[in-house]
Amino acid sequence: VTPDLWSAVASTLGMALGGLLLAATAGVLVGIMIGVSPIAMHATRIPLEFLKPIPPIVILPVVVLIWGPTAGMGVFLVFFGCVFAIAMQTSAGVFDTDPVAIATSRSYGMGRAEILRSVILPSALPYIGTALRVAAPTALIVAVVAGLLGGGPGLGQRLLLAQLSGDQTRLFAHVLILGALGLIVAGISEWGER
């Protein structure tokens, strides 16, 4: 275990967490805006369903041209890989809020902002939690791929260098470290969902 390894772990986790935080913020905000309007919900369903399964690797060449092999490239790829799923889940949670609860809140004189804060968001939280639980391991995978295929900093780049140099011991050590990180991220995201 060298300082370079910890630096690579920090770079990978930084890209994953940075992209995930941006995706969560944007996805939840967009999801709320879409979910509160039945017209917006139905108008955006097909475009979001189209964009959601597109893997970030598809846009990797364009992103590398724009940002180069940097951490910013990795953050953007993580953002792209997570934001659509989070927005779709959030909008579904907002849209599925019990209309009786909303009508009851209105009858008690609550305003739109208060209904959103006190009724709609708590109702949508399980959907948002599930989206984040699924997106967290995805963020780590995309951050590793950004280094592996895009040349960005982190464990993906170190994994590629170990493979190209034929250093099997270091290659398997990196795979084990990535597996442990994956378990940690999945465990934290599952704990956070509760």
Secondary structure, 3 states (H helix, E strand, C coil): CCHHHHHHHHHHHHHHHHHHHHHHHHHHHHHHHHHCCHHHHHHHHHHHHHHCCCCHHHHHHHHHHHHCCCHHHHHHHHHHHHHHHHHHHHHHHHHCCCHHHHHHHHHCCCCHHHHHHHHHHHHHHHHHHHHHHHHHHHHHHHHHHHHHHHCCCCHHHHHHHHHHHCCHHHHHHHHHHHHHHHHHHHHHHHHHHC
